[in-house]
Structure formats: structure tokens, C-alpha cells
Amino acid sequence: MERTAVNPWPWSVAMGYNQGELVTGATRTLYCAGQTAMSGEGEPRHDGDMAAQLALSLDNLEAVLGEAGMALKNLVRLSVYTTDVDLLFQHYGVLAARLGAAGVAPTTTMLGVTRLAIPSLMVELEGTAVA
């Protein structure tokens, strides 16, 4: 698989994401459901703690990727849904650090939403990966 960043403007790279990613030679594509701060038993965790919810959501996304033989480095698209955009930006380093350590800057969309499926959850990550 070969990935080529598509960035007509440089500002998004400084923020940790590409405007587009051209993927060629991919043999497998994984569409991940939204991952939240849920335990392995399906219980919401870290009520009121955005940083901890973001970290667990990433852990859960990595678990889905791993089950398919992939990792964060395979993410080409990431959608971030949050009930509090300003609070998420205060803790965005949690996400940026993990993606940076994986050497990936997937195309990203962030949306502020009224609520998620479970009211105590504040962030949900939905990804697409290719390998």
C-alpha cells in the first residue's frame, strides 16, 4: 500500500492532519464503528473526564484495528464527534500525540454534537483504515 498526502495548503499539516490521502495498492479496507470510552463489558467509563475518555476511545479504536491485523498507522480517515468542542481542544494533545507516535496524519473531521448514544460520553472516534 502506498499513501500520498494531498495538501493544497500547509496549515492542516501543522495541525496534525492531511486534507486528503491518496491510497494505492490497498488490499484491505476496514471501516470502524464509532469507538467511545466503553469498558470491555460495555460500561461507560470516565464520566466527566475528557482526557481519559479520549484515551480510552483511542485504545478501543486500536483494539478494533488490531483485531483486523492493523494499527493506527493504517488510519486514512478519522471522524471525531464530541459534545464539547472547546473541552476537546484542551485535550487534543492526547489524540495528536498518539497519531504522531504512529507516524500518521489521517484526514480528520471534528463535529460538535448535542449528545452521543450514552449521555455520559463526550467523545467518539470513527475511523477508516487500509492495509
N, C-alpha and C positions, 0 to 999 in steps of 0.2 A: 504494500500500500504506500502511496506517495501523497503527502499533503502539501499544498501550496497555499500560503496565506494570501488573501486578497484584501488589500487595504488602500483604497484610493486616497485616504487621509491618514496621517500618522498618529492622531490624537488617541484613537482607541487602543493602539498598541501600548501606549503609556498607561492606560487604564487596565491593561491585562487581558484584552480580548481582541480578536480579529473581526473585521467587518464581514468576511466570508472565508470559507475554506474550500478549496477545490480538492476533491479526493479522487484519485485514480487508482485503479488496480485493486480496489477493495473487494474482498470475497465474502465478508460477513458484515451485516449491519444489525445493531442492537438498539431497539427503541425502549428506553427505560420509563416505567411509570414514575410519577412524582414520588420522591423519597422525602420523608419527614423524620422528625425526632421520635420515632417509634422503637420500642424495645423489640427483641426477637419474639416476644409473646404478644405483640400487638398493642402494647400500652404506651400512651404518650408520655414523654419524659421532658424534664427541664422546664416546667411551667414558669413563664416569665423571664427566662434566661436565653436571650437571642444567640449569644456566642455559643453556648452549649447546644442549643437546638441546631444551629448551623453546622457545628462539628459532627453531631450525630447524623444529621441528614447526609453529610458527605460520607461518613462511614457506611451508611446504608446504601448510598449510591455505589460506593466502591465494592460493597458486598455483591450487589447485583452484577456489576461489571466482572468481578472476579469469578462468579458462578458461570459466566459465559466465556471465561478464559481471556478477559480483557482487563484493563486498568484505566485510571484517569487519563493516561497518555493517549488513549483511544477516543476520548470525547471530542466530537467535532461540533456539537451543539449543546448548549445548556440554557434552560429556561429557569429563572428564579422567580418564584411567587412569594410575596411577603405581605403581611398585614400591617407592616410599619417600615416603609422605605427608609426614613431617616434613621431609625434604630439599626436597620440592617447595614446601612453605610458606616455606622460607627464600628461595626464588627466585620466589615467586608474583608479585612486582612486575613481572617480565618480562611475564607474561601480563596482569596488571591494567593496566599502562601502555599496552600495545598496544590493548587493548579500550577503555580510557578515551580514547585519542587518536582512536579511530574513533567515539567517542560512543555506544558500545553496552554494554549490561549484560545479555547473554543469560542465560536460565535456565541454571543450571550444576549439574552433579552431579560430584563427585570421588569416585573409588573407588580404594582401595588394592588392588593385585592381587599375586599371587605372582610372576608374570613376564609379559612381553609375548612376542610371537611370536619376536622375536630377543632372546636373553638379555642383550645389552649395552645394550639400550634401556630407559630408565627412565620415559618419559612418552609418552602417546599422546592425541591430541586428535581427537574425533569431533564434527562439527557438523551442524546443520540451518540452512539459510538460506532466506529468502523474499524475493522482489522483485516 
